[in-house]
Amino acid sequence: MKDQVTENRVQTDTSKISAKKAQVYYGENHAIKDVDVEILDKTVTAFIGPSGCGKSTFLRCLNRMNDTIPSCRVEGKILLDGEDIYDARVDPVQLRAKVGMVFQKPNPFPKSIYDNVAYGPKIHGLTRNKAELDAVVESCLRKAALWGEVKDRLTSPGTGLSGGQQQRLCIARAIATSPEVLLMDEPCSALDPIATAQVEELIDELRSQFSVVIVTHSMQQAARVSQKTAFFHLGNLVEYGSTDQIFTNPKDPRTESYISGRIG
Ligand SMILES: Nc1ncnc2c1ncn2[C@@H]1O[C@H](COP(=O)(O)OP(=O)(O)OP(=O)(O)O)[C@@H](O)[C@H]1O
């Protein structure tokens, strides 16, 4: 099958996150309607769709980031490895260490480069001593392709880096808690083409370790970085499939209209 040929880099068909009849409301506004989807492990999944269709809202459901919005209500089930993440026993802070997030605008803490990355391992007690923490910081900065540029100024403020470097620092910070899933909400929208290419390359490397979900407005980016694509429209998940199939042979006329530029 064509899917399998073009998708030969997908390493697994194991489901990492399952949404079952997921609904999200902001007060009366029904923003996500009946979404069923399986997000695969060690795969990059792109969420695409016109502005306001609910991509970010659905992304934020996956690590309970919507909990911070008072008017927001989530119904249905979101399971991480089969466990309901909305169960009362789940601690959202622990959940967000497992399901990390990188935002549209780089948002380093007003701390040193070192402390930005060390923060998560410290608060979650993931290292036993300074040497271990140093090793985690170095390894995450290396994975984020930033080590070479910052190794001589680890004590300088993270906010003093360029936009692209700040975003890679935020990625290093997000991976420092050894997440199983990384959620990225338009991570390149504030970056220039060179920084975008670096982050895209990084995304491709990260998926050998965990599942990555990326919201993007750029169909070119979705095609470059993802193996699976979900197309949202007016709060509905209209179509989900291999990125190749979605872009070359969409089944739903709404997907076709969007990818050919007729809606959005
Ligand atoms: N914090 C919020 N409070 C109230 N309504 C919200 C909030 N965030 C999003 N919404 C509403 O939910 C719907 C989906 O918005 P969302 O931001 O998830 O869409 P999106 O597809 O990510 O859009 P964009 O591509 O423009 O970022 C919209 O009707 C929006 O107005």
The ligand as a Gaussian input file, in Angstrom:
#p B3LYP/6-31G(d) Opt

LIG

0 1
 N       -9.451000      30.816000      26.238000
 C      -10.582000      30.770000      25.523000
 N      -11.738000      31.225000      26.026000
 C      -12.893000      31.184000      25.308000
 N      -12.980000      30.697000      24.059000
 C      -11.853000      30.226000      23.497000
 C      -10.595000      30.244000      24.181000
 N       -9.655000      29.707000      23.371000
 C      -10.285000      29.379000      22.223000
 N      -11.603000      29.690000      22.293000
 C      -12.601000      29.461000      21.239000
 O      -12.570000      28.098000      20.853000
 C      -12.658000      27.953000      19.447000
 C      -11.430000      27.224000      18.919000
 O      -10.300000      28.051000      19.128000
 P       -8.806000      27.514000      18.993000
 O       -7.895000      28.610000      19.431000
 O       -8.687000      26.208000      19.636000
 O       -8.704000      27.302000      17.411000
 P       -7.429000      27.129000      16.496000
 O       -7.829000      26.210000      15.419000
 O       -6.262000      26.742000      17.318000
 O       -7.246000      28.599000      15.938000
 P       -5.940000      29.366000      15.435000
 O       -5.451000      28.589000      14.273000
 O       -6.467000      30.709000      15.042000
 O       -4.975000      29.415000      16.583000
 C      -12.840000      29.361000      18.891000
 O      -14.226000      29.588000      18.750000
 C      -12.260000      30.235000      19.973000
 O      -12.861000      31.502000      19.982000

